[in-house]
Amino acid sequence: MGRLAILAWAFLGLLLLSADAEPARRVALVIGNGTYAEAGTLANPVNDALDIADKLRSIGFEVIEGNDLGKRELERSIGEFSDALEGAGVGLFYYAGHGLQVDGRNYIVPVDARLDMPVKLQLEAVPIDEVLDIMEQQTKVSLVFLDACRNNPFARSLSRTATTRSATALAGLAQFDSTRGSFIAFSTAPGAVAMDGTGRNSPFASALLRHIGEPGQSINDMMIAVRRDVVSQTREGQRPWEQGSLLERFEFVPGEGPAPKPKPAAEPAPAPAPQVAALERSVGDDKASIEQFLRRNYLTPDTRTMAETVKRIYGASATIFGTRYDADAIVKVKTDWFAQWTSWSLGLEPGSLEITPHGEDRTEATFAMHYDYVPKDKSAARLTGKARVTLGLVKAEEGWRIESETSQAMQ
């Protein structure tokens, strides 16, 4: 059975025949500058960039990377990044190396920079806000991670030769004036200096690598974990900081629902099997109500009131085949999907429903479903078959709601 037949049964049809339904591309530019012609060598930026690039690829990013880049090479990489962002939903920029602020504006320092006089700044360095502008103009979500606050000899030399206060280079980086749909993370607080680290990676990169791949974790929660690790590792000497204007929750790795609650420090010994079974007997194993939800809602979608149907069945968002979609995206794709068919029928195979409770108000429902779609286009083939569906369900005040949905074809 082909891919279309495998997914055709789906109430959403999220991955079928619609460019809008495809998961948004995620593109990253990762730069590590460590070997400076006039400022010595930083031990970790290239290691940090290499490891961050590998991690981002492993979680679905297209990555453009460059290390120890001079001014022209850096500008070429930014241009390549700009081209790659066309049609992408998420853009990410990670930079490790020397950076500085002058008159409240932040700059990346290429490895061939000669910054003995403030007048050379525009010629020798690259403003970070220009990279951010490129991202904000082309993507819905712009993410920036700057491990660029290391103790900077360029800042000292520029300050000595500055003739006005506004031209004085300051330690660390400054806040950005404005952002649109962006999240900017600094390895340390504005104006403060970050540590390069004594191991393979800087404290900030180490913490970022440790937490960025955790499923179901929002970017804000990730930064709390990163900050906690860096503060601990540096003994309060460095405190990562962020600013942002994201309009929606962002997860690097979509999860199957909210993160589990922290466990208590001391847990009691596991209960005997009969006691465990009794404790798990809750709303989560109410098979009758779940079957009723499937028959009356999931298998009989009301296409005349799609927005209300989505809100009732999926809530504000849901994870479909591993990707998180908000309600508006679900409504659009569902509407487009059902518009292709003259009629359809979705049915629960008798005796196939299996329920696995997960606490009081969550459960997993697995069942076999048959489907039959009759196309409006007379030349198109009728779509029939069976699929095994797995739904993550949560009990809300108004009834069951779908948090996650996957399926696979049945022969």
BASE-244190 format. One line per 4 residues: for each residue x, y negated, z negated of C-alpha. Coordinates in steps of 0.001 Angstrom, whole numbers, padded with zeros to 6 digits, m for minus. Example, Ala and Ser with C-alpha at 12.3 -4.5 7.8 and 13.67 -1.06 7.14 Angstrom:
BEGIN
012300,004500,m007800 ~ 013670,001060,m007140
END
This chain:
BEGIN
000000,000000,000000 ~ 001437,m003373,001009 ~ 002020,m006417,m001182 ~ m001232,m008064,m000084
m003231,m005007,m001096 ~ m001365,m004760,m004399 ~ m002366,m008266,m005419 ~ m005640,m008738,m003575
m007766,m007640,m006522 ~ m006469,m010442,m008711 ~ m009024,m012915,m009965 ~ m006589,m015733,m009413
m004852,m014587,m006253 ~ m001960,m016726,m007474 ~ 000744,m015173,m005353 ~ m001247,m014701,m002169
m001142,m016642,001078 ~ m000782,m020070,m000489 ~ 002323,m022193,m000718 ~ 000832,m023989,m003703
000615,m020660,m005522 ~ 004287,m019810,m005250 ~ 006378,m020430,m008372 ~ 008129,m023791,m008078
011790,m023607,m007076 ~ 014234,m024587,m009782 ~ 017531,m026167,m008692 ~ 020521,m027075,m010870
023725,m029062,m010387 ~ 026415,m027952,m012854 ~ 029701,m029883,m013119 ~ 032669,m029300,m015423
035595,m031743,m015370 ~ 038567,m030911,m017547 ~ 041887,m031512,m015771 ~ 042281,m035304,m015588
045144,m036967,m013742 ~ 045427,m039799,m016272 ~ 043721,m038463,m019374 ~ 045238,m035064,m019975
043269,m031810,m020040 ~ 040121,m030851,m021871 ~ 040142,m027145,m022683 ~ 036474,m026236,m022373
034431,m028188,m019789 ~ 035189,m025847,m016887 ~ 034447,m022788,m019052 ~ 031236,m024441,m020215
030124,m025204,m016663 ~ 030956,m021719,m015366 ~ 029037,m020029,m018173 ~ 026038,m022384,m017947
025869,m021863,m014162 ~ 025843,m018068,m014618 ~ 023155,m018303,m017288 ~ 020931,m020537,m015149
021203,m018142,m012194 ~ 020185,m015275,m014445 ~ 016931,m017065,m015329 ~ 015953,m018018,m011797
017727,m021270,m010926 ~ 019436,m022008,m007643 ~ 022784,m023445,m008749 ~ 025176,m025869,m007069
028378,m026018,m009060 ~ 031708,m027786,m008977 ~ 034650,m028014,m011341 ~ 037484,m030528,m011711
035948,m032769,m009060 ~ 037395,m036041,m007852 ~ 035157,m038977,m006957 ~ 034488,m037965,m003338
033901,m034297,m004190 ~ 031535,m035298,m006983 ~ 029523,m037529,m004654 ~ 029315,m034733,m002071
028001,m032334,m004701 ~ 025355,m034847,m005744 ~ 024348,m035245,m002097 ~ 024075,m031471,m001698
021972,m031369,m004865 ~ 019679,m034057,m003467 ~ 019131,m032051,m000295 ~ 018423,m028857,m002256
015820,m030601,m004432 ~ 013460,m031091,m001492 ~ 010359,m029058,m002290 ~ 011642,m028002,m005734
009504,m028264,m008850 ~ 012333,m028503,m011395 ~ 015723,m030201,m011168 ~ 018475,m029754,m013762
021806,m031548,m014132 ~ 024458,m030285,m016540 ~ 027744,m032142,m016986 ~ 030688,m031347,m019233
033742,m033575,m019323 ~ 034600,m037215,m019938 ~ 031802,m039760,m019840 ~ 031531,m043312,m021100
029107,m046189,m021501 ~ 029700,m049762,m020442 ~ 027069,m052434,m021027 ~ 024573,m049714,m021959
025043,m047770,m018700 ~ 026446,m044218,m018703 ~ 029094,m042968,m016294 ~ 030605,m039630,m015257
034381,m039788,m015017 ~ 035882,m037858,m012052 ~ 039235,m036151,m012618 ~ 041089,m038554,m010285
039714,m041716,m011903 ~ 042080,m044643,m012607 ~ 040214,m046747,m015128 ~ 042840,m049158,m016380
040611,m052198,m015694 ~ 036832,m052646,m016042 ~ 036591,m054016,m012509 ~ 037471,m050531,m011206
034560,m048855,m012951 ~ 032131,m049034,m010022 ~ 034819,m047734,m007666 ~ 036150,m044920,m009836
033173,m043565,m011852 ~ 029653,m042341,m011027 ~ 026589,m043729,m012869 ~ 024578,m040904,m014407
021298,m042770,m013934 ~ 021738,m042497,m010162 ~ 021652,m038697,m010449 ~ 018581,m038969,m012669
016861,m041254,m010131 ~ 017417,m038685,m007376 ~ 015861,m035969,m009533 ~ 012873,m038033,m010644
012019,m039021,m007069 ~ 011968,m035421,m005816 ~ 010803,m033203,m008678 ~ 008012,m033064,m011226
010395,m032019,m014016 ~ 013925,m033440,m014418 ~ 016255,m031957,m017036 ~ 019661,m033415,m017943
022227,m031928,m020336 ~ 025272,m034081,m021107 ~ 028227,m032650,m022996 ~ 030178,m035739,m022021
030891,m037532,m025276 ~ 034341,m036188,m026038 ~ 036977,m038512,m027511 ~ 037722,m040572,m024435
041054,m042276,m023599 ~ 039364,m044130,m020733 ~ 037102,m045930,m023194 ~ 040120,m047078,m025178
042053,m048359,m022146 ~ 039031,m050178,m020713 ~ 038293,m051819,m024051 ~ 041854,m053128,m024315
041667,m054800,m020899 ~ 038051,m056031,m021055 ~ 037571,m059807,m020848 ~ 033909,m059848,m021936
031981,m058015,m024616 ~ 029568,m056546,m022070 ~ 032414,m054897,m020183 ~ 033724,m053110,m023266
033619,m049319,m022930 ~ 032122,m047710,m026002 ~ 032532,m044276,m027513 ~ 029883,m041728,m026645
026908,m042313,m024369 ~ 023945,m044666,m024537 ~ 020217,m043971,m024364 ~ 018680,m044284,m020918
016386,m047262,m020434 ~ 013486,m045328,m018925 ~ 012639,m041883,m017701 ~ 009711,m040469,m015744
008913,m036802,m016309 ~ 012398,m036210,m017673 ~ 014124,m034548,m020595 ~ 017673,m035702,m021422
019769,m033859,m023983 ~ 023010,m035291,m025370 ~ 025584,m033102,m027071 ~ 025705,m035647,m029890
023875,m038766,m031051 ~ 024078,m041978,m028969 ~ 027393,m043714,m029492 ~ 028912,m040741,m031319
031761,m038471,m030217 ~ 031341,m034737,m029587 ~ 033874,m031984,m030133 ~ 035523,m030005,m027358
035639,m026859,m029495 ~ 038384,m024382,m030307 ~ 036955,m021296,m028598 ~ 035954,m020717,m024983
033020,m023142,m025161 ~ 032161,m026422,m026852 ~ 029795,m026187,m029829 ~ 026968,m027656,m027698
027516,m025290,m024750 ~ 027795,m022294,m027086 ~ 024454,m023084,m028692 ~ 022797,m023820,m025349
023979,m020489,m023927 ~ 022675,m018719,m027008 ~ 019143,m020127,m026857 ~ 018285,m021138,m023275
017176,m017647,m022250 ~ 014756,m016983,m025116 ~ 011310,m016143,m023649 ~ 008319,m018290,m024503
010357,m021045,m026145 ~ 009578,m024650,m025241 ~ 012496,m026902,m024365 ~ 011802,m028947,m027507
011980,m025867,m029733 ~ 015133,m024776,m027913 ~ 016814,m028097,m028740 ~ 015878,m027729,m032404
017653,m024351,m032408 ~ 020639,m025805,m030517 ~ 020893,m028762,m032890 ~ 020720,m026490,m035939
023565,m024320,m034600 ~ 025785,m027276,m033652 ~ 025275,m029029,m036999 ~ 026185,m025804,m038777
029206,m025036,m036572 ~ 030629,m028565,m036869 ~ 029778,m028907,m040566 ~ 027534,m031907,m039967
030149,m033523,m037721 ~ 027990,m033423,m034574 ~ 024230,m033646,m034112 ~ 022729,m033130,m030616
019984,m035535,m029668 ~ 017428,m035885,m026888 ~ 014988,m038275,m025272 ~ 012210,m037411,m022868
008921,m038121,m021165 ~ 007749,m034688,m020040 ~ 004007,m034513,m019467 ~ 003765,m030729,m019758
005313,m027959,m021820 ~ 008450,m026542,m020190 ~ 009926,m023090,m020834 ~ 013143,m021872,m019227
011878,m018299,m019513 ~ 008082,m018010,m019648 ~ 006799,m015891,m022496 ~ 003713,m013781,m023008
002211,m016124,m025571 ~ 003380,m018105,m028591 ~ 006589,m017128,m030312 ~ 006121,m014754,m033255
005915,m016273,m036715 ~ 009156,m016111,m038737 ~ 009383,m013059,m040936 ~ 009607,m013530,m044695
013026,m013188,m046266 ~ 012160,m009903,m047944 ~ 009671,m007605,m046261 ~ 007877,m004792,m048049
008601,m001221,m047055 ~ 006530,000016,m044086 ~ 003122,001331,m045084 ~ 002298,004987,m044472
000699,005658,m041101 ~ m002939,005791,m042386 ~ m002484,002425,m044145 ~ m000933,000823,m041067
m003835,002032,m038959 ~ m006276,000545,m041428 ~ m004469,m002806,m041483 ~ m004433,m003031,m037681
m008129,m002302,m037475 ~ m009339,m005816,m036709 ~ m010947,m007967,m034046 ~ m007999,m006957,m031849
m009291,m003415,m031398 ~ m012935,m004311,m030749 ~ m013073,m002288,m027562 ~ m016747,m002923,m026973
m016428,m006722,m026937 ~ m013345,m006545,m024714 ~ m015103,m004327,m022189 ~ m018052,m006722,m022210
m015655,m009648,m021573 ~ m014135,m007823,m018614 ~ m017447,m006886,m017022 ~ m019214,m010230,m017587
m016286,m012601,m016979 ~ m013099,m011198,m015472 ~ m014782,m008893,m012951 ~ m017639,m011263,m012037
m016055,m014713,m011542 ~ m018481,m017594,m011021 ~ m017003,m019266,m007949 ~ m019640,m022024,m007960
m018256,m023534,m011181 ~ m014587,m022624,m010908 ~ m013228,m025242,m013318 ~ m015593,m024149,m016081
m014858,m020502,m015334 ~ m011099,m021016,m015653 ~ m011464,m022971,m018887 ~ m013659,m020261,m020363
m011495,m017319,m019316 ~ m007936,m018715,m019261 ~ m007973,m021855,m021390 ~ m005425,m024603,m020689
m002833,m022278,m019131 ~ m001848,m018655,m018612 ~ 001203,m016615,m017639 ~ 000524,m014800,m014357
003140,m012313,m013105 ~ 005715,m013974,m015407 ~ 005052,m017590,m014363 ~ 003147,m020153,m016430
000339,m022030,m014633 ~ m001861,m024823,m015965 ~ m005625,m024809,m015521 ~ m005657,m027194,m012554
m003278,m024977,m010583 ~ m005356,m021910,m011414 ~ m008577,m023602,m010268 ~ m007086,m024674,m006943
m005592,m021331,m006050 ~ m008679,m019384,m007126 ~ m010926,m021629,m005077 ~ m008716,m021201,m002001
m008581,m017437,m002508 ~ m012282,m016743,m002764 ~ m013041,m019107,000127 ~ m011555,m016470,002493
m014200,m013843,001750 ~ m017847,m013375,002686 ~ m018343,m011070,m000286 ~ m016347,m009091,m002823
m016766,m006628,m005646 ~ m014492,m005893,m008599 ~ m015201,m002935,m010875 ~ m013867,m001266,m014000
m013001,002405,m013503 ~ m014956,004478,m016086 ~ m012899,005618,m019081 ~ m009746,003725,m018032
m009755,000931,m020647 ~ m006990,001193,m023266 ~ m006597,m001302,m026127 ~ m003387,m002011,m028087
m003964,m004450,m031004 ~ m001256,m006976,m031932 ~ m002412,m008395,m035254 ~ m005829,m009774,m036088
m006612,m011882,m033028 ~ m004385,m010601,m030206 ~ m004517,m007475,m028135 ~ m003358,m005933,m024881
m005951,m004467,m022533 ~ m004901,m002058,m019770 ~ m007401,m000647,m017281 ~ m007894,000570,m013715
m009922,m001614,m011387 ~ m011279,m001047,m007886 ~ m011747,m003956,m005490 ~ m013406,m004555,m002121
m013081,m007847,m000195 ~ m014993,m008530,003047 ~ m013248,m011299,005068 ~ m015021,m014186,006786
m012645,m013811,009720 ~ m014060,m010909,011743 ~ m010609,m010088,013087 ~ m009131,m009681,009602
m009017,m006311,007846 ~ m011264,m005448,004934 ~ m009294,m005247,001692 ~ m010014,m002301,m000595
m008109,m000325,m003192 ~ m007325,000150,m006872 ~ m004919,m001549,m009266 ~ m003841,m001040,m012851
m004247,m004337,m014693 ~ m002651,m005426,m017976 ~ m004077,m008455,m019772 ~ m002772,m010169,m022886
m005867,m011366,m024747 ~ m006380,m013756,m027641 ~ m009578,m014217,m029636 ~ m010764,m017836,m029575
m013875,m019351,m031177 ~ m015808,m019068,m027926 ~ m014676,m015484,m027223 ~ m011784,m013654,m025601
m009285,m015612,m023494 ~ m006531,m014366,m021157 ~ m002970,m015401,m022076 ~ m001094,m013214,m019597
m001915,m011078,m016569 ~ 000010,m008519,m014502 ~ m000898,m005571,m012280 ~ 000435,m002856,m010031
m001113,m000884,m007188 ~ m002545,002578,m007717 ~ m002285,005253,m005055
END
